[in-house]
Amino acid sequence: MVLVTVLMIVVVMMILSVSILSQHMTQSNSSQAQVDQIRADQFAKGVFWNAYSSGGFTPGTTVLGTYGGKTYSSTITTQGSLANVQISY
């Protein structure tokens, strides 16, 4: 009887530990996605302000940058007097 109880406790503890580890991995992946989004936003702002400060830019030009092993691309397009910066990573 004691052996069955111990085995059941061990099984429950294993299930709990696996669920905790999988939740931790999910949170880590979510955190990395947020970091990538922030880096991409900062990269796009830099591309926009560099183009703006140079006094002119060619619409449709794609600028590439690599941060932390990931490649970010940013394309500036114009629509009338508005500038649109598109980011991909």
Secondary structure, DSSP 8 states (H G I E B T S, - for coil): -HHHHHHHHHHHHHHHHHHHHHHHHHHHHHHHHHHHHHHHHHHHHHHHHHHHHTT---TT-EEEEEETTEEEEEEEEEETTEEEEEEE-
